[in-house]
Amino acid sequence: MGDVLDTTDLLLRQQEYYDGRAADWQRWITRYMRPVEGEISKLLSELPLDGHVLDMACGTGYWTAQLASRASTVTALDGSKPMLEQIAHRGLSNVNTVHADLFNWNPPTEWDAVFFAHWLAHVPEDRFDRFWSAVDGALAPRGHVIIIDVAPEEQRIEEHIHERESIPLTRRRLRDGRQYDVVKKYWEPEELIERIRPLGFEGAGTKIGAEDGFGFVVWDVVRSSDDQS
Ligand SMILES: C[S@@+](CC[C@H](N)C(=O)[O-])C[C@H]1O[C@@H](n2cnc3c(N)ncnc32)[C@H](O)[C@@H]1O
C-alpha cells in the first residue's frame, strides 16, 4: 500500500477526542441513527447475534443495549473509561465492560459473534491487517462478524475532509474548542469485502437509507475457511 505515516500519535489523539465526546455521545448517536434505526434493527434481528457477543469500541452502549436484549452475554470493550462508565450506569445485567486499546489488544477468549459499529472507519490502513487478526482471534468457529459503518454518502455531515500521507481524515472539534483530525475511511459495501478477502473473510454488506440520501452499511462477515452448513 506504499509508505504511510506512523499513526501512533494520531490514534492517541483520536482516543482523546472520543474521551471528550463521552458526555454527549449517547444523545448524538441516538439522533444520528434515528432516520434508519427501524431498518437497521430489523436487519440485525435477522442476523446471528445470539450467544456470547463482543461489542468492540462500544462507546456509551447505544448498540450494546440492543445486543444485550438478545445475547446471553455481551462484552462491551472500549478504549475510553468515560464512555464505559455510562454503560455501567445502565445496569445491564448480562453486560461486562472491558477497557482496552484495540490497536494493542489480544483476545483472551472467543465470542460467538463480534460486532462493531462506527469503528472500522477509524482504523487506518497501517493497522488494518493487525486489527482483523484480532477479530479472527476473537471469533469462535463459524462465528459471524457484524459491522455497521458509513459509506461515502455520510460525508454530508463532515466539515473538513482531507488526507495526510494517504490517510483519510476528518476534522472534529470539541465544545471547548480543541480540534482533532480523526481517521475516517468510508467503505462501500463490496470494497470492504474485497479488502478483507485476502485476510480470510467473506460476506456481504447491505446499504441502508441510500434512497433518502443516507449511507449506512450493515455487513455480515464470516471466515472463508469455516463450514457454514
Ligand atoms: C464513533 S465511536 C462509536 C461508538 C459506538 N460503537 C457507537 O456506535 O455508538 C468510536 C469509539 O471508539 C472508541 N475508541 C477510539 N479509539 C479506540 C481504541 N484505540 N481502542 C478502543 N476503543 C477506541 C472511542 O472511545 C469510541 O467509543
The ligand as a Gaussian input file, in Angstrom:
#p B3LYP/6-31G(d) Opt

LIG

0 1
 C      -17.539000       6.553000      16.715000
 S      -17.475000       5.934000      18.365000
 C      -18.533000       4.510000      18.201000
 C      -19.161000       4.103000      19.498000
 C      -20.258000       3.037000      19.384000
 N      -19.799000       1.850000      18.713000
 C      -21.444000       3.616000      18.664000
 O      -21.706000       3.247000      17.503000
 O      -22.159000       4.430000      19.283000
 C      -15.855000       5.225000      18.386000
 C      -15.492000       4.562000      19.705000
 O      -14.177000       4.022000      19.572000
 C      -13.505000       4.175000      20.809000
 N      -12.071000       4.107000      20.552000
 C      -11.280000       5.036000      19.958000
 N      -10.007000       4.600000      19.875000
 C      -10.005000       3.361000      20.456000
 C       -9.008000       2.385000      20.674000
 N       -7.746000       2.584000      20.270000
 N       -9.349000       1.225000      21.286000
 C      -10.614000       1.013000      21.698000
 N      -11.618000       1.889000      21.502000
 C      -11.310000       3.051000      20.894000
 C      -13.967000       5.519000      21.304000
 O      -13.763000       5.678000      22.690000
 C      -15.439000       5.500000      20.895000
 O      -16.222000       4.999000      21.938000

